[in-house]
Amino acid sequence: MATAKRNQRRPPWVKPFLAAFRDTGIVRAACQAADINRQNVYKYRDRHPEFAEQWAQADADAADALEAVALQRARKSKMDGGSDALLIFLLKARRPEKFRENINVKAQVEVEVSYSDLAREAEAYLQGTDDAKSAAGAALNGSGNGRAG
């Protein structure tokens, strides 16, 4: 009974939108099929979690269909034609976790830091001479020329 009431309150475009989106995986095409403005669909999705879940499921179904076509074409010979490159791009966009390029970079970096010069400059700064303050400021700013700035 609660489901019947919930379905009665849903806008009439929801069912045709989801069906078209499941078939095409394209929001614009689904909006046209359901005769609804694209912005309104996104607003409705943002405000209705149940619809957002149905949207995600329809999107996953469309990706499954696309993957099935890709597998079917992969099994056929290249002589049969078809755009394998297009399928690759579509699969990368729809299922990046499965089809994107993964690049692992490992780096080892050695850093040697000498604090002796900085410590001397800081000690002189704390003793309060103007020349020492200028030199310490230069050291802290990385200029190393004994002038602040």
N, CA, C and O atoms as a GROMACS GRO file, in nm:
protein
  596
    1MET      N    1   0.082  -0.120   0.000
    1MET     CA    2   0.000   0.000   0.000
    1MET      C    3   0.087   0.126   0.000
    1MET      O    4   0.058   0.221  -0.072
    2ALA      N    5   0.192   0.126   0.081
    2ALA     CA    6   0.281   0.242   0.084
    2ALA      C    7   0.348   0.262  -0.051
    2ALA      O    8   0.369   0.376  -0.094
    3THR      N    9   0.382   0.151  -0.117
    3THR     CA   10   0.446   0.161  -0.248
    3THR      C   11   0.349   0.219  -0.350
    3THR      O   12   0.389   0.300  -0.434
    4ALA      N   13   0.223   0.179  -0.343
    4ALA     CA   14   0.123   0.232  -0.436
    4ALA      C   15   0.107   0.382  -0.418
    4ALA      O   16   0.099   0.456  -0.516
    5LYS      N   17   0.103   0.428  -0.291
    5LYS     CA   18   0.092   0.572  -0.266
    5LYS      C   19   0.215   0.645  -0.317
    5LYS      O   20   0.205   0.753  -0.377
    6ARG      N   21   0.333   0.586  -0.292
    6ARG     CA   22   0.458   0.649  -0.334
    6ARG      C   23   0.462   0.661  -0.487
    6ARG      O   24   0.504   0.764  -0.540
    7ASN      N   25   0.418   0.556  -0.557
    7ASN     CA   26   0.418   0.558  -0.703
    7ASN      C   27   0.317   0.658  -0.758
    7ASN      O   28   0.339   0.716  -0.865
    8GLN      N   29   0.205   0.679  -0.685
    8GLN     CA   30   0.106   0.774  -0.731
    8GLN      C   31   0.159   0.916  -0.723
    8GLN      O   32   0.122   1.002  -0.803
    9ARG      N   33   0.246   0.941  -0.626
    9ARG     CA   34   0.301   1.076  -0.611
    9ARG      C   35   0.417   1.103  -0.705
    9ARG      O   36   0.457   1.219  -0.721
   10ARG      N   37   0.471   1.001  -0.767
   10ARG     CA   38   0.582   1.021  -0.860
   10ARG      C   39   0.532   1.090  -0.986
   10ARG      O   40   0.422   1.061  -1.034
   11PRO      N   41   0.610   1.180  -1.040
   11PRO     CA   42   0.569   1.244  -1.165
   11PRO      C   43   0.556   1.139  -1.276
   11PRO      O   44   0.623   1.036  -1.273
   12PRO      N   45   0.470   1.165  -1.372
   12PRO     CA   46   0.445   1.066  -1.477
   12PRO      C   47   0.566   1.039  -1.567
   12PRO      O   48   0.570   0.937  -1.635
   13TRP      N   49   0.663   1.128  -1.569
   13TRP     CA   50   0.779   1.111  -1.656
   13TRP      C   51   0.884   1.017  -1.600
   13TRP      O   52   0.974   0.975  -1.673
   14VAL      N   53   0.875   0.981  -1.470
   14VAL     CA   54   0.981   0.902  -1.406
   14VAL      C   55   0.998   0.766  -1.472
   14VAL      O   56   1.110   0.728  -1.506
   15LYS      N   57   0.890   0.693  -1.490
   15LYS     CA   58   0.900   0.558  -1.546
   15LYS      C   59   0.956   0.560  -1.689
   15LYS      O   60   1.049   0.484  -1.718
   16PRO      N   61   0.903   0.643  -1.779
   16PRO     CA   62   0.961   0.644  -1.914
   16PRO      C   63   1.105   0.695  -1.917
   16PRO      O   64   1.186   0.651  -1.999
   17PHE      N   65   1.137   0.789  -1.827
   17PHE     CA   66   1.275   0.837  -1.820
   17PHE      C   67   1.370   0.724  -1.784
   17PHE      O   68   1.470   0.701  -1.851
   18LEU      N   69   1.336   0.651  -1.676
   18LEU     CA   70   1.424   0.543  -1.631
   18LEU      C   71   1.438   0.433  -1.736
   18LEU      O   72   1.546   0.378  -1.755
   19ALA      N   73   1.328   0.403  -1.805
   19ALA     CA   74   1.334   0.300  -1.910
   19ALA      C   75   1.426   0.344  -2.024
   19ALA      O   76   1.508   0.266  -2.072
   20ALA      N   77   1.411   0.469  -2.066
   20ALA     CA   78   1.495   0.519  -2.176
   20ALA      C   79   1.641   0.532  -2.131
   20ALA      O   80   1.732   0.503  -2.209
   21PHE      N   81   1.663   0.574  -2.008
   21PHE     CA   82   1.799   0.587  -1.958
   21PHE      C   83   1.865   0.449  -1.947
   21PHE      O   84   1.984   0.434  -1.977
   22ARG      N   85   1.789   0.349  -1.905
   22ARG     CA   86   1.840   0.213  -1.897
   22ARG      C   87   1.878   0.162  -2.036
   22ARG      O   88   1.978   0.092  -2.052
   23ASP      N   89   1.799   0.199  -2.136
   23ASP     CA   90   1.826   0.153  -2.273
   23ASP      C   91   1.943   0.226  -2.338
   23ASP      O   92   2.020   0.166  -2.413
   24THR      N   93   1.955   0.356  -2.310
   24THR     CA   94   2.054   0.437  -2.382
   24THR      C   95   2.176   0.474  -2.298
   24THR      O   96   2.286   0.486  -2.351
   25GLY      N   97   2.156   0.493  -2.169
   25GLY     CA   98   2.265   0.542  -2.084
   25GLY      C   99   2.293   0.690  -2.106
   25GLY      O  100   2.395   0.742  -2.061
   26ILE      N  101   2.201   0.758  -2.176
   26ILE     CA  102   2.220   0.899  -2.210
   26ILE      C  103   2.106   0.980  -2.150
   26ILE      O  104   1.989   0.961  -2.184
   27VAL      N  105   2.142   1.072  -2.062
   27VAL     CA  106   2.041   1.151  -1.991
   27VAL      C  107   1.957   1.232  -2.090
   27VAL      O  108   1.834   1.234  -2.080
   28ARG      N  109   2.022   1.299  -2.184
   28ARG     CA  110   1.947   1.383  -2.279
   28ARG      C  111   1.845   1.300  -2.358
   28ARG      O  112   1.731   1.344  -2.376
   29ALA      N  113   1.885   1.183  -2.404
   29ALA     CA  114   1.792   1.097  -2.480
   29ALA      C  115   1.677   1.050  -2.391
   29ALA      O  116   1.562   1.044  -2.436
   30ALA      N  117   1.707   1.018  -2.266
   30ALA     CA  118   1.602   0.975  -2.174
   30ALA      C  119   1.505   1.089  -2.145
   30ALA      O  120   1.384   1.068  -2.134
   31CYS      N  121   1.557   1.210  -2.132
   31CYS     CA  122   1.470   1.327  -2.109
   31CYS      C  123   1.378   1.350  -2.229
   31CYS      O  124   1.260   1.380  -2.212
   32GLN      N  125   1.433   1.336  -2.348
   32GLN     CA  126   1.351   1.354  -2.468
   32GLN      C  127   1.242   1.248  -2.475
   32GLN      O  128   1.128   1.277  -2.510
   33ALA      N  129   1.279   1.125  -2.443
   33ALA     CA  130   1.181   1.016  -2.448
   33ALA      C  131   1.070   1.036  -2.345
   33ALA      O  132   0.955   0.999  -2.369
   34ALA      N  133   1.104   1.096  -2.231
   34ALA     CA  134   1.006   1.117  -2.124
   34ALA      C  135   0.943   1.255  -2.131
   34ALA      O  136   0.856   1.288  -2.049
   35ASP      N  137   0.984   1.336  -2.227
   35ASP     CA  138   0.932   1.471  -2.244
   35ASP      C  139   0.945   1.554  -2.116
   35ASP      O  140   0.848   1.610  -2.065
   36ILE      N  141   1.070   1.559  -2.065
   36ILE     CA  142   1.098   1.633  -1.943
   36ILE      C  143   1.227   1.713  -1.961
   36ILE      O  144   1.319   1.671  -2.030
   37ASN      N  145   1.231   1.828  -1.898
   37ASN     CA  146   1.349   1.914  -1.901
   37ASN      C  147   1.462   1.849  -1.823
   37ASN      O  148   1.441   1.797  -1.713
   38ARG      N  149   1.580   1.853  -1.877
   38ARG     CA  150   1.697   1.790  -1.816
   38ARG      C  151   1.726   1.846  -1.676
   38ARG      O  152   1.756   1.770  -1.583
   39GLN      N  153   1.718   1.977  -1.660
   39GLN     CA  154   1.745   2.038  -1.530
   39GLN      C  155   1.646   1.989  -1.424
   39GLN      O  156   1.684   1.966  -1.309
   40ASN      N  157   1.521   1.972  -1.463
   40ASN     CA  158   1.420   1.924  -1.370
   40ASN      C  159   1.450   1.781  -1.324
   40ASN      O  160   1.425   1.745  -1.209
   41VAL      N  161   1.503   1.701  -1.415
   41VAL     CA  162   1.538   1.563  -1.379
   41VAL      C  163   1.650   1.563  -1.276
   41VAL      O  164   1.644   1.489  -1.177
   42TYR      N  165   1.752   1.645  -1.297
   42TYR     CA  166   1.863   1.651  -1.202
   42TYR      C  167   1.816   1.704  -1.065
   42TYR      O  168   1.859   1.654  -0.961
   43LYS      N  169   1.730   1.803  -1.067
   43LYS     CA  170   1.677   1.856  -0.940
   43LYS      C  171   1.596   1.749  -0.867
   43LYS      O  172   1.609   1.732  -0.745
   44TYR      N  173   1.515   1.677  -0.942
   44TYR     CA  174   1.434   1.572  -0.881
   44TYR      C  175   1.524   1.464  -0.821
   44TYR      O  176   1.498   1.414  -0.711
   45ARG      N  177   1.628   1.427  -0.894
   45ARG     CA  178   1.721   1.326  -0.843
   45ARG      C  179   1.787   1.373  -0.712
   45ARG      O  180   1.802   1.295  -0.618
   46ASP      N  181   1.826   1.501  -0.709
   46ASP     CA  182   1.892   1.555  -0.589
   46ASP      C  183   1.800   1.556  -0.468
   46ASP      O  184   1.846   1.547  -0.354
   47ARG      N  185   1.671   1.567  -0.491
   47ARG     CA  186   1.574   1.580  -0.380
   47ARG      C  187   1.506   1.449  -0.342
   47ARG      O  188   1.439   1.442  -0.239
   48HIS      N  189   1.522   1.346  -0.425
   48HIS     CA  190   1.451   1.220  -0.400
   48HIS      C  191   1.549   1.103  -0.403
   48HIS      O  192   1.584   1.054  -0.510
   49PRO      N  193   1.593   1.058  -0.287
   49PRO     CA  194   1.693   0.950  -0.280
   49PRO      C  195   1.648   0.820  -0.348
   49PRO      O  196   1.730   0.750  -0.407
   50GLU      N  197   1.521   0.789  -0.341
   50GLU     CA  198   1.472   0.666  -0.406
   50GLU      C  199   1.492   0.676  -0.558
   50GLU      O  200   1.534   0.579  -0.622
   51PHE      N  201   1.461   0.792  -0.614
   51PHE     CA  202   1.482   0.812  -0.757
   51PHE      C  203   1.632   0.808  -0.790
   51PHE      O  204   1.672   0.754  -0.893
   52ALA      N  205   1.714   0.866  -0.703
   52ALA     CA  206   1.859   0.864  -0.724
   52ALA      C  207   1.910   0.720  -0.730
   52ALA      O  208   1.998   0.688  -0.811
   53GLU      N  209   1.856   0.633  -0.644
   53GLU     CA  210   1.895   0.492  -0.646
   53GLU      C  211   1.850   0.424  -0.776
   53GLU      O  212   1.925   0.346  -0.834
   54GLN      N  213   1.729   0.456  -0.820
   54GLN     CA  214   1.678   0.399  -0.945
   54GLN      C  215   1.761   0.448  -1.063
   54GLN      O  216   1.789   0.373  -1.156
   55TRP      N  217   1.801   0.574  -1.060
   55TRP     CA  218   1.887   0.634  -1.162
   55TRP      C  219   2.020   0.557  -1.168
   55TRP      O  220   2.065   0.518  -1.275
   56ALA      N  221   2.080   0.537  -1.051
   56ALA     CA  222   2.209   0.466  -1.045
   56ALA      C  223   2.195   0.324  -1.099
   56ALA      O  224   2.284   0.276  -1.169
   57GLN      N  225   2.084   0.258  -1.068
   57GLN     CA  226   2.064   0.123  -1.118
   57GLN      C  227   2.045   0.122  -1.269
   57GLN      O  228   2.098   0.035  -1.338
   58ALA      N  229   1.971   0.218  -1.322
   58ALA     CA  230   1.952   0.227  -1.466
   58ALA      C  231   2.085   0.256  -1.536
   58ALA      O  232   2.113   0.201  -1.643
   59ASP      N  233   2.168   0.341  -1.476
   59ASP     CA  234   2.300   0.372  -1.530
   59ASP      C  235   2.386   0.246  -1.532
   59ASP      O  236   2.456   0.219  -1.629
   60ALA      N  237   2.382   0.169  -1.423
   60ALA     CA  238   2.459   0.045  -1.417
   60ALA      C  239   2.410  -0.055  -1.521
   60ALA      O  240   2.490  -0.126  -1.582
   61ASP      N  241   2.278  -0.062  -1.541
   61ASP     CA  242   2.222  -0.152  -1.642
   61ASP      C  243   2.269  -0.112  -1.782
   61ASP      O  244   2.302  -0.198  -1.864
   62ALA      N  245   2.272   0.018  -1.809
   62ALA     CA  246   2.320   0.066  -1.939
   62ALA      C  247   2.468   0.030  -1.958
   62ALA      O  248   2.509  -0.009  -2.067
   63ALA      N  249   2.547   0.044  -1.852
   63ALA     CA  250   2.689   0.009  -1.860
   63ALA      C  251   2.705  -0.141  -1.882
   63ALA      O  252   2.794  -0.182  -1.956
   64ASP      N  253   2.620  -0.222  -1.819
   64ASP     CA  254   2.626  -0.367  -1.840
   64ASP      C  255   2.599  -0.401  -1.987
   64ASP      O  256   2.666  -0.487  -2.045
   65ALA      N  257   2.500  -0.335  -2.046
   65ALA     CA  258   2.468  -0.360  -2.186
   65ALA      C  259   2.584  -0.320  -2.276
   65ALA      O  260   2.617  -0.391  -2.371
   66LEU      N  261   2.645  -0.207  -2.246
   66LEU     CA  262   2.761  -0.161  -2.323
   66LEU      C  263   2.876  -0.260  -2.311
   66LEU      O  264   2.943  -0.291  -2.410
   67GLU      N  265   2.899  -0.310  -2.191
   67GLU     CA  266   3.005  -0.408  -2.170
   67GLU      C  267   2.976  -0.536  -2.247
   67GLU      O  268   3.068  -0.598  -2.301
   68ALA      N  269   2.851  -0.576  -2.253
   68ALA     CA  270   2.814  -0.697  -2.327
   68ALA      C  271   2.844  -0.681  -2.476
   68ALA      O  272   2.893  -0.774  -2.540
   69VAL      N  273   2.814  -0.563  -2.531
   69VAL     CA  274   2.845  -0.536  -2.672
   69VAL      C  275   2.996  -0.540  -2.695
   69VAL      O  276   3.043  -0.596  -2.794
   70ALA      N  277   3.072  -0.480  -2.601
   70ALA     CA  278   3.218  -0.480  -2.614
   70ALA      C  279   3.272  -0.622  -2.614
   70ALA      O  280   3.359  -0.655  -2.694
   71LEU      N  281   3.220  -0.706  -2.526
   71LEU     CA  282   3.265  -0.846  -2.522
   71LEU      C  283   3.229  -0.919  -2.650
   71LEU      O  284   3.308  -0.998  -2.702
   72GLN      N  285   3.110  -0.893  -2.701
   72GLN     CA  286   3.066  -0.958  -2.825
   72GLN      C  287   3.157  -0.917  -2.940
   72GLN      O  288   3.197  -1.001  -3.020
   73ARG      N  289   3.188  -0.789  -2.950
   73ARG     CA  290   3.276  -0.742  -3.057
   73ARG      C  291   3.418  -0.793  -3.041
   73ARG      O  292   3.487  -0.820  -3.140
   74ALA      N  293   3.462  -0.806  -2.919
   74ALA     CA  294   3.597  -0.856  -2.895
   74ALA      C  295   3.610  -1.000  -2.942
   74ALA      O  296   3.719  -1.043  -2.982
   75ARG      N  297   3.502  -1.074  -2.937
   75ARG     CA  298   3.504  -1.214  -2.981
   75ARG      C  299   3.496  -1.228  -3.133
   75ARG      O  300   3.533  -1.332  -3.188
   76LYS      N  301   3.448  -1.126  -3.201
   76LYS     CA  302   3.438  -1.130  -3.347
   76LYS      C  303   3.571  -1.092  -3.409
   76LYS      O  304   3.656  -1.032  -3.343
   77SER      N  305   3.588  -1.126  -3.534
   77SER     CA  306   3.713  -1.090  -3.602
   77SER      C  307   3.713  -0.942  -3.636
   77SER      O  308   3.608  -0.880  -3.645
   78LYS      N  309   3.831  -0.888  -3.656
   78LYS     CA  310   3.843  -0.746  -3.693
   78LYS      C  311   3.781  -0.719  -3.829
   78LYS      O  312   3.745  -0.605  -3.858
   79MET      N  313   3.767  -0.819  -3.909
   79MET     CA  314   3.712  -0.801  -4.044
   79MET      C  315   3.564  -0.765  -4.040
   79MET      O  316   3.510  -0.712  -4.138
   80ASP      N  317   3.497  -0.792  -3.929
   80ASP     CA  318   3.354  -0.764  -3.918
   80ASP      C  319   3.324  -0.615  -3.902
   80ASP      O  320   3.209  -0.574  -3.913
   81GLY      N  321   3.426  -0.535  -3.877
   81GLY     CA  322   3.406  -0.391  -3.863
   81GLY      C  323   3.365  -0.351  -3.722
   81GLY      O  324   3.379  -0.428  -3.627
   82GLY      N  325   3.313  -0.231  -3.712
   82GLY     CA  326   3.277  -0.179  -3.581
   82GLY      C  327   3.389  -0.094  -3.526
   82GLY      O  328   3.504  -0.108  -3.568
   83SER      N  329   3.357  -0.010  -3.436
   83SER     CA  330   3.456   0.081  -3.381
   83SER      C  331   3.498   0.035  -3.242
   83SER      O  332   3.436   0.068  -3.141
   84ASP      N  333   3.606  -0.042  -3.240
   84ASP     CA  334   3.657  -0.088  -3.112
   84ASP      C  335   3.710   0.029  -3.029
   84ASP      O  336   3.698   0.029  -2.906
   85ALA      N  337   3.769   0.127  -3.095
   85ALA     CA  338   3.821   0.244  -3.022
   85ALA      C  339   3.707   0.317  -2.951
   85ALA      O  340   3.722   0.359  -2.837
   86LEU      N  341   3.595   0.332  -3.019
   86LEU     CA  342   3.480   0.398  -2.957
   86LEU      C  343   3.432   0.319  -2.836
   86LEU      O  344   3.402   0.376  -2.731
   87LEU      N  345   3.426   0.188  -2.850
   87LEU     CA  346   3.384   0.105  -2.737
   87LEU      C  347   3.481   0.119  -2.620
   87LEU      O  348   3.438   0.125  -2.505
   88ILE      N  349   3.609   0.125  -2.648
   88ILE     CA  350   3.708   0.141  -2.542
   88ILE      C  351   3.683   0.271  -2.466
   88ILE      O  352   3.682   0.273  -2.343
   89PHE      N  353   3.665   0.379  -2.540
   89PHE     CA  354   3.640   0.508  -2.475
   89PHE      C  355   3.512   0.506  -2.393
   89PHE      O  356   3.508   0.559  -2.282
   90LEU      N  357   3.407   0.445  -2.446
   90LEU     CA  358   3.281   0.438  -2.373
   90LEU      C  359   3.296   0.354  -2.246
   90LEU      O  360   3.244   0.391  -2.140
   91LEU      N  361   3.368   0.244  -2.257
   91LEU     CA  362   3.388   0.159  -2.138
   91LEU      C  363   3.472   0.231  -2.033
   91LEU      O  364   3.444   0.219  -1.913
   92LYS      N  365   3.573   0.303  -2.076
   92LYS     CA  366   3.656   0.378  -1.980
   92LYS      C  367   3.572   0.484  -1.908
   92LYS      O  368   3.590   0.508  -1.788
   93ALA      N  369   3.481   0.546  -1.980
   93ALA     CA  370   3.396   0.648  -1.920
   93ALA      C  371   3.293   0.587  -1.826
   93ALA      O  372   3.265   0.642  -1.719
   94ARG      N  373   3.236   0.474  -1.864
   94ARG     CA  374   3.128   0.414  -1.786
   94ARG      C  375   3.177   0.326  -1.672
   94ARG      O  376   3.111   0.315  -1.569
   95ARG      N  377   3.291   0.264  -1.688
   95ARG     CA  378   3.346   0.173  -1.587
   95ARG      C  379   3.495   0.200  -1.565
   95ARG      O  380   3.579   0.114  -1.590
   96PRO      N  381   3.527   0.320  -1.519
   96PRO     CA  382   3.669   0.354  -1.502
   96PRO      C  383   3.741   0.263  -1.404
   96PRO      O  384   3.860   0.237  -1.421
   97GLU      N  385   3.670   0.215  -1.303
   97GLU     CA  386   3.735   0.128  -1.205
   97GLU      C  387   3.783  -0.002  -1.269
   97GLU      O  388   3.873  -0.068  -1.216
   98LYS      N  389   3.724  -0.038  -1.382
   98LYS     CA  390   3.759  -0.163  -1.447
   98LYS      C  391   3.845  -0.142  -1.573
   98LYS      O  392   3.928  -0.227  -1.604
   99PHE      N  393   3.825  -0.031  -1.644
   99PHE     CA  394   3.885  -0.016  -1.776
   99PHE      C  395   3.985   0.098  -1.791
   99PHE      O  396   4.046   0.111  -1.897
  100ARG      N  397   4.004   0.181  -1.691
  100ARG     CA  398   4.099   0.291  -1.706
  100ARG      C  399   4.242   0.238  -1.698
  100ARG      O  400   4.267   0.128  -1.648
  101GLU      N  401   4.334   0.319  -1.750
  101GLU     CA  402   4.474   0.284  -1.736
  101GLU      C  403   4.516   0.312  -1.593
  101GLU      O  404   4.481   0.416  -1.537
  102ASN      N  405   4.586   0.221  -1.535
  102ASN     CA  406   4.637   0.239  -1.400
  102ASN      C  407   4.788   0.254  -1.408
  102ASN      O  408   4.858   0.168  -1.461
  103ILE      N  409   4.835   0.361  -1.355
  103ILE     CA  410   4.978   0.386  -1.355
  103ILE      C  411   5.023   0.393  -1.210
  103ILE      O  412   4.975   0.476  -1.132
  104ASN      N  413   5.113   0.307  -1.175
  104ASN     CA  414   5.168   0.307  -1.040
  104ASN      C  415   5.309   0.363  -1.047
  104ASN      O  416   5.394   0.312  -1.121
  105VAL      N  417   5.334   0.466  -0.972
  105VAL     CA  418   5.464   0.528  -0.969
  105VAL      C  419   5.522   0.512  -0.829
  105VAL      O  420   5.460   0.550  -0.730
  106LYS      N  421   5.640   0.455  -0.825
  106LYS     CA  422   5.708   0.442  -0.697
  106LYS      C  423   5.836   0.523  -0.707
  106LYS      O  424   5.910   0.512  -0.805
  107ALA      N  425   5.861   0.602  -0.607
  107ALA     CA  426   5.980   0.686  -0.608
  107ALA      C  427   6.044   0.682  -0.470
  107ALA      O  428   5.977   0.678  -0.367
  108GLN      N  429   6.175   0.684  -0.473
  108GLN     CA  430   6.249   0.693  -0.348
  108GLN      C  431   6.327   0.823  -0.353
  108GLN      O  432   6.405   0.846  -0.446
  109VAL      N  433   6.307   0.904  -0.254
  109VAL     CA  434   6.369   1.036  -0.252
  109VAL      C  435   6.453   1.047  -0.126
  109VAL      O  436   6.408   1.018  -0.015
  110GLU      N  437   6.575   1.090  -0.146
  110GLU     CA  438   6.662   1.114  -0.031
  110GLU      C  439   6.678   1.264  -0.015
  110GLU      O  440   6.709   1.335  -0.111
  111VAL      N  441   6.657   1.312   0.106
  111VAL     CA  442   6.669   1.454   0.134
  111VAL      C  443   6.767   1.471   0.248
  111VAL      O  444   6.755   1.408   0.353
  112GLU      N  445   6.865   1.556   0.226
  112GLU     CA  446   6.963   1.585   0.331
  112GLU      C  447   6.943   1.729   0.373
  112GLU      O  448   6.948   1.821   0.292
  113VAL      N  449   6.920   1.746   0.501
  113VAL     CA  450   6.895   1.879   0.554
  113VAL      C  451   7.000   1.909   0.660
  113VAL      O  452   7.024   1.829   0.750
  114SER      N  453   7.060   2.025   0.648
  114SER     CA  454   7.158   2.068   0.747
  114SER      C  455   7.100   2.188   0.820
  114SER      O  456   7.069   2.291   0.760
  115TYR      N  457   7.087   2.173   0.950
  115TYR     CA  458   7.032   2.279   1.030
  115TYR      C  459   7.140   2.365   1.095
  115TYR      O  460   7.108   2.463   1.161
  116SER      N  461   7.266   2.331   1.077
  116SER     CA  462   7.370   2.403   1.150
  116SER      C  463   7.374   2.551   1.112
  116SER      O  464   7.383   2.636   1.201
  117ASP      N  465   7.368   2.584   0.984
  117ASP     CA  466   7.370   2.724   0.943
  117ASP      C  467   7.247   2.797   0.995
  117ASP      O  468   7.256   2.909   1.044
  118LEU      N  469   7.133   2.733   0.982
  118LEU     CA  470   7.009   2.794   1.028
  118LEU      C  471   7.012   2.813   1.180
  118LEU      O  472   6.966   2.915   1.231
  119ALA      N  473   7.065   2.715   1.251
  119ALA     CA  474   7.072   2.725   1.397
  119ALA      C  475   7.162   2.841   1.440
  119ALA      O  476   7.130   2.915   1.532
  120ARG      N  477   7.276   2.856   1.370
  120ARG     CA  478   7.365   2.968   1.401
  120ARG      C  479   7.297   3.102   1.376
  120ARG      O  480   7.307   3.194   1.457
  121GLU      N  481   7.228   3.111   1.266
  121GLU     CA  482   7.159   3.235   1.231
  121GLU      C  483   7.050   3.265   1.334
  121GLU      O  484   7.033   3.379   1.377
  122ALA      N  485   6.976   3.162   1.374
  122ALA     CA  486   6.869   3.182   1.472
  122ALA      C  487   6.925   3.224   1.606
  122ALA      O  488   6.868   3.308   1.674
  123GLU      N  489   7.038   3.164   1.645
  123GLU     CA  490   7.100   3.202   1.773
  123GLU      C  491   7.144   3.347   1.771
  123GLU      O  492   7.126   3.419   1.869
  124ALA      N  493   7.202   3.389   1.659
  124ALA     CA  494   7.243   3.529   1.647
  124ALA      C  495   7.121   3.620   1.650
  124ALA      O  496   7.125   3.728   1.709
  125TYR      N  497   7.014   3.577   1.587
  125TYR     CA  498   6.890   3.655   1.586
  125TYR      C  499   6.839   3.674   1.728
  125TYR      O  500   6.798   3.784   1.767
  126LEU      N  501   6.841   3.566   1.804
  126LEU     CA  502   6.793   3.573   1.941
  126LEU      C  503   6.880   3.664   2.028
  126LEU      O  504   6.833   3.722   2.126
  127GLN      N  505   7.007   3.676   1.991
  127GLN     CA  506   7.095   3.766   2.066
  127GLN      C  507   7.066   3.911   2.032
  127GLN      O  508   7.104   4.001   2.108
  128GLY      N  509   6.998   3.936   1.920
  128GLY     CA  510   6.943   4.066   1.896
  128GLY      C  511   7.018   4.164   1.810
  128GLY      O  512   6.976   4.280   1.806
  129THR      N  513   7.124   4.130   1.739
  129THR     CA  514   7.192   4.229   1.654
  129THR      C  515   7.116   4.245   1.524
  129THR      O  516   7.055   4.150   1.475
  130ASP      N  517   7.120   4.367   1.468
  130ASP     CA  518   7.049   4.394   1.343
  130ASP      C  519   7.106   4.312   1.228
  130ASP      O  520   7.030   4.262   1.145
  131ASP      N  521   7.238   4.299   1.221
  131ASP     CA  522   7.299   4.220   1.114
  131ASP      C  523   7.256   4.073   1.124
  131ASP      O  524   7.230   4.008   1.023
  132ALA      N  525   7.249   4.023   1.246
  132ALA     CA  526   7.209   3.885   1.267
  132ALA      C  527   7.063   3.865   1.228
  132ALA      O  528   7.027   3.763   1.169
  133LYS      N  529   6.978   3.964   1.263
  133LYS     CA  530   6.836   3.953   1.226
  133LYS      C  531   6.821   3.951   1.074
  133LYS      O  532   6.740   3.875   1.021
  134SER      N  533   6.897   4.034   1.005
  134SER     CA  534   6.893   4.040   0.860
  134SER      C  535   6.938   3.907   0.800
  134SER      O  536   6.876   3.856   0.707
  135ALA      N  537   7.048   3.852   0.853
  135ALA     CA  538   7.099   3.725   0.802
  135ALA      C  539   7.002   3.612   0.830
  135ALA      O  540   6.982   3.525   0.745
  136ALA      N  541   6.941   3.611   0.949
  136ALA     CA  542   6.845   3.506   0.984
  136ALA      C  543   6.722   3.515   0.896
  136ALA      O  544   6.669   3.413   0.851
  137GLY      N  545   6.676   3.636   0.871
  137GLY     CA  546   6.561   3.652   0.782
  137GLY      C  547   6.590   3.601   0.643
  137GLY      O  548   6.505   3.538   0.580
  138ALA      N  549   6.711   3.627   0.594
  138ALA     CA  550   6.751   3.580   0.462
  138ALA      C  551   6.756   3.428   0.460
  138ALA      O  552   6.712   3.366   0.364
  139ALA      N  553   6.808   3.368   0.566
  139ALA     CA  554   6.817   3.223   0.572
  139ALA      C  555   6.679   3.160   0.574
  139ALA      O  556   6.654   3.059   0.508
  140LEU      N  557   6.589   3.220   0.650
  140LEU     CA  558   6.453   3.166   0.658
  140LEU      C  559   6.377   3.184   0.528
  140LEU      O  560   6.293   3.101   0.494
  141ASN      N  561   6.406   3.289   0.454
  141ASN     CA  562   6.338   3.312   0.326
  141ASN      C  563   6.407   3.242   0.212
  141ASN      O  564   6.357   3.244   0.099
  142GLY      N  565   6.519   3.179   0.238
  142GLY     CA  566   6.585   3.098   0.136
  142GLY      C  567   6.674   3.176   0.042
  142GLY      O  568   6.725   3.119  -0.055
  143SER      N  569   6.696   3.306   0.066
  143SER     CA  570   6.780   3.381  -0.027
  143SER      C  571   6.928   3.355  -0.001
  143SER      O  572   7.007   3.356  -0.095
  144GLY      N  573   6.967   3.332   0.124
  144GLY     CA  574   7.102   3.294   0.156
  144GLY      C  575   7.206   3.398   0.128
  144GLY      O  576   7.325   3.368   0.136
  145ASN      N  577   7.165   3.522   0.095
  145ASN     CA  578   7.265   3.625   0.061
  145ASN      C  579   7.289   3.720   0.177
  145ASN      O  580   7.361   3.818   0.161
  146GLY      N  581   7.231   3.693   0.293
  146GLY     CA  582   7.253   3.778   0.409
  146GLY      C  583   7.161   3.896   0.417
  146GLY      O  584   7.167   3.973   0.513
  147ARG      N  585   7.073   3.913   0.314
  147ARG     CA  586   6.977   4.025   0.316
  147ARG      C  587   6.838   3.972   0.334
  147ARG      O  588   6.805   3.865   0.283
  148ALA      N  589   6.758   4.043   0.406
  148ALA     CA  590   6.619   4.001   0.427
  148ALA      C  591   6.541   4.017   0.298
  148ALA      O  592   6.568   4.106   0.217
  149GLY      N  593   6.443   3.929   0.279
  149GLY     CA  594   6.353   3.947   0.167
  149GLY      C  595   6.368   3.845   0.068
  149GLY      O  596   6.299   3.846  -0.033
   0.00000   0.00000   0.00000
